[in-house]
Amino acid sequence: AAPDPAADLLSHTVCWPGRGNHERDGVLFNILFDLPRAYYSFDYGNVHFVEVDSDMAEVVPGELHNSKADPALLLWLEKDLAASKATWKIVEYHRPTFDAITHRTTWGQTDLLPILEKGGVDMVFNGHTHNYQRFRPIGTPGKKPIVFVVSAGGGAPSYPIQPSPILENEHFGLNYCVFTITGNTLEMTAKSPDGTVLEQLKLIKNDGFYQKEIMYRAVSIDFAQNAAF
């Protein structure tokens, strides 16, 4: 029999999993990872990480990719973000809120996004769409925006990316992201499996805002929602 493909990695690496649509009802997922529930948070250094389950949702007829978040999850998330005093807040869930592809996924735009902004979230990472997409910072003018990233290049065939005025950078192909966070500075490097650097992003946060060059690229939520495709 072939060896477990993740055995070597998981033997010396911490893994914080999140459920996606291919886990379906999540029964096998829960057996493998033995989580108390499908959403959770934890702190590592000065970073507060939150895992949200985008498939624990109310399915809207005809809107496969745009279902509504579970009300209990939203209530928990609002309280969790408000209680955190971490310098950085990073949230991950599977279905993208912004997506420049034929999926046109808008999961969480109406119910989750206001909570993320109110809770001071800095970055949101999504999967589902097999490529790399980093959007312009999105938020209410005069407030700190959120940087949304789709990093879903783990092995499946890649999806073509459509032009979008809110898309800052993209890559058709496999990808992953590496972070270095020191104090009020967050550095992210997106790479392909052979180590090629796809892009580098630096966020420096002072007085609740990012540096000028990041703030200059920010767009409003209304603009992002209307101009995404």
Secondary structure, DSSP 8 states (H G I E B T S, - for coil): ----TTHHHHTTS-------GGGTT-HHHHHHH--SSS-EEEEETTEEEEE--TTSEEEETTEEEEEEE-HHHHHHHHHHHHH---SEEEEE-SS-SS--STT---TTTTTTHHHHHHTT--EEEE-SSSSEEEE--B--TTS--BEEEEE-BSSS--------TTEEEEESS-BEEEEEEETTEEEEEEE-TT--EEEEEEEEEETTEE-HHHHHT-B-HHHHHHH--
